[in-house]
Amino acid sequence: MIDINNIAPITKKLIILNLIFFGLKSFIPGFEENFVLYAHQAPQFEPYQLLTHMFMHADLGHLISNLFGIFMFGSSVEYRLGDKKFLIFYLVTGLGATILHLLVLNWEVGDIFNSWTSGFENGIINEYQFADLFANVNMQGASGALFGILAAFATLFPNQKLFILIFPVPIKAKILILIYAVFELISGLSRIPGDNIAHFAHLGGALVGWLIILEWRKKHLI
């Protein structure tokens, strides 16, 4: 973890960029709809959203929670990896989170579509109506990349003791990330109505982050 006077350069720029995007969203009508990520089947999808959605946030609480995590853990990981590797790491883990989320979304929406159309003749409900199921579903936020950072921190500094509000005693980083991973897996599989958190994106970011660190260690790149 790091103090505010010693924040790493890429970490600082990422925080600033997220703040800029949130400000633009708050004052420019239609900005959010253009830069969050829609599934490729949705009419609103644009390829650039694969990148821009990582800097969009639904509300102030969403923004603060993600930026707090990036602030607390990003600099330690960046100083260990170097600024160029850290930026690559951040973007790749964010993309990995996105891919897993979209795969799960396709499965979930396909499951809903099949339940709606069971017993109908082929062609009654066409691909355009299928695409409509995706139209109101979007993804936004830095949490996929943040979970990649958390996984990297837990791998690079496994025995670093951390204090979090729900535990009265310090807990090692490697234990904390396992607890988070189990919680996200259970939450994702539960499919609780009204839960709009992309739990599998969190898992995807953590998994990709962990694999990248292991690979870079194996090749002596860090």
Buried (B, 14 or more C-beta within 10 A) or exposed (E): EBEEEEBBEBBBEBBEEBBEBBEBBEEEEEBBEBBBBBBBBBEBBEEEBBBBBBBBBBEEEBBEBBBEBBBBBBBBBBBBBBBEBBBEBBBBBBBBBBBBBBEBBBEBBEEEBEEEBEEEEEEEBEEEEBBEBBBEBBBBBBBBBBBBBBBBBBBBBEEBEBEEEEEEEEBBBBBBBEEBBEEBBEBBEEEEEEEEBBBBBBBBBBBBBBBBBEEBEEEEEB
